[in-house]
Amino acid sequence: MWEERFAFNATNVAEFPLSKGRPLASASRMDALVHQLSTLQPAALLASSPAPTRARLDAAHARATQVRQHMIGEQEELDWHCYRLYELLPAGVSVDDVQRHR
């Protein structure tokens, strides 16, 4: 059994449906948040000079929590945008309708 191989047909990737639009603005905002979060990580703070104080570490932790929450919201927006691009929302339902009922 260990010698059995699985063959993956990469030519099928060409059949994958692509949407007409791209959520570039949302993806750019998410990228900026990721970069911001990376600067708040303990390793990044410890690499800076002077060494961080307890207060600075606590403030970075609180800000990192806020950034993560913002990232979760941004990912939700990105998901709904993609649902609309791939026409996965039920007939007659728009992203704006969904957001109003949350």
N, CA and C atoms as an extended XYZ file, in Angstrom:
306
Properties=species:S:1:pos:R:3:atomname:S:1:resname:S:1:resid:I:1 pbc="F F F"
N         0.818       -1.203        0.000 N   MET     1
C         0.000        0.000        0.000 CA  MET     1
C         0.864        1.271        0.000 C   MET     1
N         2.010        1.251        0.633 N   TRP     2
C         2.814        2.463        0.724 CA  TRP     2
C         3.363        2.905       -0.635 C   TRP     2
N         3.375        2.006       -1.615 N   GLU     3
C         3.874        2.361       -2.934 CA  GLU     3
C         2.780        2.912       -3.856 C   GLU     3
N         1.535        2.837       -3.438 N   GLU     4
C         0.473        3.370       -4.283 CA  GLU     4
C         0.605        4.881       -4.392 C   GLU     4
N         0.355        5.385       -5.558 N   ARG     5
C         0.485        6.816       -5.814 CA  ARG     5
C        -0.883        7.393       -6.194 C   ARG     5
N        -1.045        8.643       -5.847 N   PHE     6
C        -2.255        9.354       -6.223 CA  PHE     6
C        -1.879       10.300       -7.354 C   PHE     6
N        -2.566       10.207       -8.450 N   ALA     7
C        -2.302       11.087       -9.587 CA  ALA     7
C        -3.302       12.236       -9.569 C   ALA     7
N        -2.793       13.445       -9.568 N   PHE     8
C        -3.637       14.639       -9.567 CA  PHE     8
C        -3.589       15.246      -10.951 C   PHE     8
N        -4.736       15.451      -11.537 N   ASN     9
C        -4.824       16.011      -12.875 CA  ASN     9
C        -4.898       17.528      -12.776 C   ASN     9
N        -3.771       18.191      -12.930 N   ALA    10
C        -3.707       19.644      -12.790 CA  ALA    10
C        -4.424       20.374      -13.924 C   ALA    10
N        -4.690       19.712      -15.012 N   THR    11
C        -5.379       20.389      -16.106 CA  THR    11
C        -6.817       20.733      -15.737 C   THR    11
N        -7.373       20.074      -14.735 N   ASN    12
C        -8.733       20.386      -14.294 CA  ASN    12
C        -8.828       21.770      -13.653 C   ASN    12
N        -7.714       22.315      -13.218 N   VAL    13
C        -7.724       23.634      -12.604 CA  VAL    13
C        -8.236       24.670      -13.601 C   VAL    13
N        -7.962       24.467      -14.857 N   ALA    14
C        -8.417       25.402      -15.885 CA  ALA    14
C        -9.940       25.471      -15.952 C   ALA    14
N       -10.621       24.454      -15.464 N   GLU    15
C       -12.081       24.425      -15.478 CA  GLU    15
C       -12.702       25.122      -14.268 C   GLU    15
N       -11.878       25.536      -13.306 N   PHE    16
C       -12.387       26.188      -12.106 CA  PHE    16
C       -12.981       27.535      -12.484 C   PHE    16
N       -14.206       27.819      -12.033 N   PRO    17
C       -14.837       29.094      -12.423 CA  PRO    17
C       -14.176       30.285      -11.731 C   PRO    17
N       -13.925       31.317      -12.492 N   LEU    18
C       -13.378       32.553      -11.945 CA  LEU    18
C       -14.445       33.630      -12.020 C   LEU    18
N       -14.502       34.440      -11.002 N   SER    19
C       -15.489       35.519      -10.998 CA  SER    19
C       -15.004       36.656      -11.888 C   SER    19
N       -15.937       37.508      -12.258 N   LYS    20
C       -15.601       38.648      -13.103 CA  LYS    20
C       -14.914       39.764      -12.310 C   LYS    20
N       -15.210       39.847      -11.046 N   GLY    21
C       -14.640       40.902      -10.208 CA  GLY    21
C       -13.612       40.362       -9.230 C   GLY    21
N       -12.910       41.267       -8.618 N   ARG    22
C       -11.925       40.898       -7.606 CA  ARG    22
C       -12.110       41.828       -6.408 C   ARG    22
N       -12.153       41.288       -5.208 N   PRO    23
C       -12.317       42.126       -4.008 CA  PRO    23
C       -10.982       42.715       -3.556 C   PRO    23
N       -10.345       43.485       -4.427 N   LEU    24
C        -8.998       43.984       -4.150 CA  LEU    24
C        -8.942       44.956       -2.979 C   LEU    24
N        -9.926       45.814       -2.841 N   ALA    25
C        -9.913       46.782       -1.740 CA  ALA    25
C        -9.965       46.060       -0.398 C   ALA    25
N       -10.840       45.086       -0.287 N   SER    26
C       -10.963       44.324        0.953 CA  SER    26
C        -9.692       43.518        1.223 C   SER    26
N        -9.153       42.920        0.189 N   ALA    27
C        -7.924       42.144        0.344 CA  ALA    27
C        -6.764       43.054        0.757 C   ALA    27
N        -6.718       44.260        0.232 N   SER    28
C        -5.664       45.217        0.605 CA  SER    28
C        -5.804       45.637        2.064 C   SER    28
N        -7.055       45.862        2.498 N   ARG    29
C        -7.275       46.219        3.906 CA  ARG    29
C        -6.855       45.069        4.816 C   ARG    29
N        -7.169       43.852        4.427 N   MET    30
C        -6.777       42.695        5.226 CA  MET    30
C        -5.254       42.582        5.297 C   MET    30
N        -4.587       42.806        4.183 N   ASP    31
C        -3.131       42.749        4.154 CA  ASP    31
C        -2.527       43.789        5.088 C   ASP    31
N        -3.079       44.994        5.088 N   ALA    32
C        -2.583       46.046        5.980 CA  ALA    32
C        -2.769       45.660        7.444 C   ALA    32
N        -3.903       45.032        7.753 N   LEU    33
C        -4.153       44.596        9.126 CA  LEU    33
C        -3.171       43.499        9.547 C   LEU    33
N        -2.877       42.606        8.642 N   VAL    34
C        -1.909       41.538        8.940 CA  VAL    34
C        -0.545       42.141        9.258 C   VAL    34
N        -0.133       43.106        8.449 N   HIS    35
C         1.161       43.753        8.698 CA  HIS    35
C         1.151       44.504       10.029 C   HIS    35
N         0.044       45.163       10.328 N   GLN    36
C        -0.069       45.868       11.600 CA  GLN    36
C         0.014       44.892       12.758 C   GLN    36
N        -0.705       43.770       12.639 N   LEU    37
C        -0.688       42.771       13.700 CA  LEU    37
C         0.721       42.222       13.920 C   LEU    37
N         1.467       42.038       12.850 N   SER    38
C         2.820       41.482       12.995 CA  SER    38
C         3.720       42.406       13.817 C   SER    38
N         3.495       43.720       13.751 N   THR    39
C         4.316       44.655       14.530 CA  THR    39
C         3.959       44.643       16.010 C   THR    39
N         2.809       44.070       16.342 N   LEU    40
C         2.354       44.035       17.729 CA  LEU    40
C         2.690       42.727       18.441 C   LEU    40
N         3.277       41.802       17.726 N   GLN    41
C         3.616       40.504       18.312 CA  GLN    41
C         4.798       40.647       19.267 C   GLN    41
N         4.839       39.841       20.328 N   PRO    42
C         5.935       39.944       21.300 CA  PRO    42
C         7.322       39.858       20.663 C   PRO    42
N         7.505       38.980       19.688 N   ALA    43
C         8.821       38.848       19.057 CA  ALA    43
C         9.251       40.159       18.392 C   ALA    43
N         8.306       40.838       17.733 N   ALA    44
C         8.630       42.111       17.092 CA  ALA    44
C         8.950       43.173       18.139 C   ALA    44
N         8.206       43.181       19.220 N   LEU    45
C         8.454       44.158       20.284 CA  LEU    45
C         9.790       43.905       20.972 C   LEU    45
N        10.107       42.631       21.177 N   LEU    46
C        11.379       42.297       21.833 CA  LEU    46
C        12.578       42.598       20.947 C   LEU    46
N        12.370       42.601       19.629 N   ALA    47
C        13.460       42.895       18.695 CA  ALA    47
C        13.731       44.396       18.598 C   ALA    47
N        12.821       45.206       19.115 N   SER    48
C        12.999       46.655       19.035 CA  SER    48
C        13.876       47.134       20.187 C   SER    48
N        14.342       48.341       20.032 N   SER    49
C        15.179       48.922       21.070 CA  SER    49
C        14.537       50.223       21.504 C   SER    49
N        14.431       50.524       22.742 N   PRO    50
C        14.821       49.716       23.896 CA  PRO    50
C        13.835       48.575       24.145 C   PRO    50
N        14.203       47.693       25.034 N   ALA    51
C        13.339       46.560       25.358 CA  ALA    51
C        11.995       47.070       25.858 C   ALA    51
N        10.910       46.381       25.473 N   PRO    52
C         9.575       46.861       25.869 CA  PRO    52
C         9.329       46.725       27.372 C   PRO    52
N         8.579       47.663       27.878 N   THR    53
C         8.162       47.608       29.283 CA  THR    53
C         6.897       46.764       29.390 C   THR    53
N         6.546       46.428       30.608 N   ARG    54
C         5.300       45.682       30.835 CA  ARG    54
C         4.109       46.465       30.284 C   ARG    54
N         4.103       47.772       30.513 N   ALA    55
C         3.004       48.616       30.030 CA  ALA    55
C         2.930       48.598       28.500 C   ALA    55
N         4.088       48.638       27.836 N   ARG    56
C         4.098       48.605       26.370 CA  ARG    56
C         3.619       47.254       25.850 C   ARG    56
N         4.022       46.185       26.503 N   LEU    57
C         3.548       44.848       26.110 CA  LEU    57
C         2.037       44.729       26.299 C   LEU    57
N         1.536       45.249       27.415 N   ASP    58
C         0.088       45.202       27.666 CA  ASP    58
C        -0.684       46.021       26.630 C   ASP    58
N        -0.153       47.197       26.294 N   ALA    59
C        -0.808       48.045       25.293 CA  ALA    59
C        -0.795       47.362       23.928 C   ALA    59
N         0.303       46.716       23.578 N   ALA    60
C         0.393       46.004       22.300 CA  ALA    60
C        -0.581       44.834       22.271 C   ALA    60
N        -0.728       44.155       23.403 N   HIS    61
C        -1.678       43.038       23.476 CA  HIS    61
C        -3.109       43.531       23.265 C   HIS    61
N        -3.452       44.641       23.913 N   ALA    62
C        -4.802       45.202       23.760 CA  ALA    62
C        -5.034       45.635       22.313 C   ALA    62
N        -4.052       46.275       21.708 N   ARG    63
C        -4.194       46.719       20.314 CA  ARG    63
C        -4.267       45.515       19.377 C   ARG    63
N        -3.474       44.476       19.650 N   ALA    64
C        -3.512       43.266       18.818 CA  ALA    64
C        -4.887       42.616       18.871 C   ALA    64
N        -5.519       42.637       20.020 N   THR    65
C        -6.877       42.101       20.156 CA  THR    65
C        -7.846       42.896       19.285 C   THR    65
N        -7.719       44.218       19.291 N   GLN    66
C        -8.572       45.065       18.450 CA  GLN    66
C        -8.337       44.790       16.964 C   GLN    66
N        -7.082       44.648       16.587 N   VAL    67
C        -6.754       44.396       15.185 CA  VAL    67
C        -7.327       43.048       14.749 C   VAL    67
N        -7.205       42.029       15.609 N   ARG    68
C        -7.780       40.713       15.275 CA  ARG    68
C        -9.291       40.800       15.085 C   ARG    68
N        -9.961       41.544       15.947 N   GLN    69
C       -11.407       41.708       15.807 CA  GLN    69
C       -11.744       42.407       14.493 C   GLN    69
N       -10.957       43.397       14.144 N   HIS    70
C       -11.157       44.097       12.876 CA  HIS    70
C       -10.907       43.133       11.708 C   HIS    70
N        -9.915       42.272       11.843 N   MET    71
C        -9.612       41.285       10.797 CA  MET    71
C       -10.777       40.313       10.609 C   MET    71
N       -11.395       39.910       11.703 N   ILE    72
C       -12.548       39.003       11.625 CA  ILE    72
C       -13.680       39.685       10.856 C   ILE    72
N       -13.945       40.941       11.176 N   GLY    73
C       -14.979       41.691       10.461 CA  GLY    73
C       -14.639       41.851        8.991 C   GLY    73
N       -13.399       42.133        8.699 N   GLU    74
C       -12.968       42.302        7.310 CA  GLU    74
C       -13.096       40.987        6.545 C   GLU    74
N       -12.780       39.869        7.212 N   GLN    75
C       -12.926       38.569        6.559 CA  GLN    75
C       -14.397       38.273        6.263 C   GLN    75
N       -15.287       38.649        7.181 N   GLU    76
C       -16.720       38.486        6.935 CA  GLU    76
C       -17.145       39.271        5.692 C   GLU    76
N       -16.678       40.514        5.602 N   GLU    77
C       -17.006       41.342        4.440 CA  GLU    77
C       -16.455       40.707        3.157 C   GLU    77
N       -15.242       40.207        3.231 N   LEU    78
C       -14.629       39.561        2.073 CA  LEU    78
C       -15.417       38.324        1.656 C   LEU    78
N       -15.855       37.541        2.648 N   ASP    79
C       -16.659       36.351        2.348 CA  ASP    79
C       -17.940       36.725        1.610 C   ASP    79
N       -18.671       37.723        2.130 N   TRP    80
C       -19.933       38.117        1.502 CA  TRP    80
C       -19.699       38.684        0.107 C   TRP    80
N       -18.615       39.416       -0.043 N   HIS    81
C       -18.282       39.952       -1.368 CA  HIS    81
C       -18.057       38.803       -2.360 C   HIS    81
N       -17.345       37.777       -1.913 N   CYS    82
C       -17.095       36.617       -2.787 CA  CYS    82
C       -18.375       35.838       -3.059 C   CYS    82
N       -19.253       35.728       -2.066 N   TYR    83
C       -20.539       35.058       -2.304 CA  TYR    83
C       -21.290       35.762       -3.431 C   TYR    83
N       -21.263       37.109       -3.385 N   ARG    84
C       -21.948       37.869       -4.427 CA  ARG    84
C       -21.259       37.670       -5.782 C   ARG    84
N       -19.926       37.709       -5.805 N   LEU    85
C       -19.191       37.545       -7.071 CA  LEU    85
C       -19.475       36.197       -7.729 C   LEU    85
N       -19.609       35.159       -6.916 N   TYR    86
C       -19.865       33.819       -7.453 CA  TYR    86
C       -21.357       33.498       -7.522 C   TYR    86
N       -22.182       34.518       -7.265 N   GLU    87
C       -23.639       34.383       -7.340 CA  GLU    87
C       -24.151       33.251       -6.451 C   GLU    87
N       -23.647       33.217       -5.221 N   LEU    88
C       -24.042       32.184       -4.269 CA  LEU    88
C       -25.118       32.639       -3.284 C   LEU    88
N       -25.506       33.893       -3.367 N   LEU    89
C       -26.571       34.379       -2.495 CA  LEU    89
C       -27.913       33.938       -3.052 C   LEU    89
N       -28.895       33.678       -2.190 N   PRO    90
C       -30.229       33.305       -2.681 CA  PRO    90
C       -30.799       34.403       -3.587 C   PRO    90
N       -31.669       34.000       -4.470 N   ALA    91
C       -32.294       34.942       -5.404 CA  ALA    91
C       -32.961       36.068       -4.632 C   ALA    91
N       -32.728       37.274       -5.065 N   GLY    92
C       -33.361       38.426       -4.451 CA  GLY    92
C       -32.681       38.927       -3.184 C   GLY    92
N       -31.608       38.299       -2.755 N   VAL    93
C       -30.905       38.718       -1.538 CA  VAL    93
C       -29.593       39.369       -1.950 C   VAL    93
N       -29.349       40.530       -1.393 N   SER    94
C       -28.090       41.221       -1.678 CA  SER    94
C       -27.232       41.218       -0.421 C   SER    94
N       -25.986       41.555       -0.587 N   VAL    95
C       -25.084       41.653        0.563 CA  VAL    95
C       -25.592       42.706        1.537 C   VAL    95
N       -26.135       43.799        1.008 N   ASP    96
C       -26.674       44.862        1.877 CA  ASP    96
C       -27.822       44.342        2.734 C   ASP    96
N       -28.677       43.475        2.176 N   ASP    97
C       -29.788       42.881        2.931 CA  ASP    97
C       -29.251       42.043        4.088 C   ASP    97
N       -28.244       41.252        3.820 N   VAL    98
C       -27.660       40.380        4.837 CA  VAL    98
C       -27.042       41.207        5.948 C   VAL    98
N       -26.313       42.262        5.592 N   GLN    99
C       -25.643       43.090        6.579 CA  GLN    99
C       -26.628       43.842        7.465 C   GLN    99
N       -27.773       44.241        6.907 N   ARG   100
C       -28.790       44.946        7.704 CA  ARG   100
C       -29.390       44.030        8.768 C   ARG   100
N       -29.437       42.723        8.512 N   HIS   101
C       -30.081       41.791        9.453 CA  HIS   101
C       -29.109       41.160       10.431 C   HIS   101
N       -27.855       41.571       10.404 N   ARG   102
C       -26.891       41.006       11.355 CA  ARG   102
C       -26.944       41.724       12.649 C   ARG   102
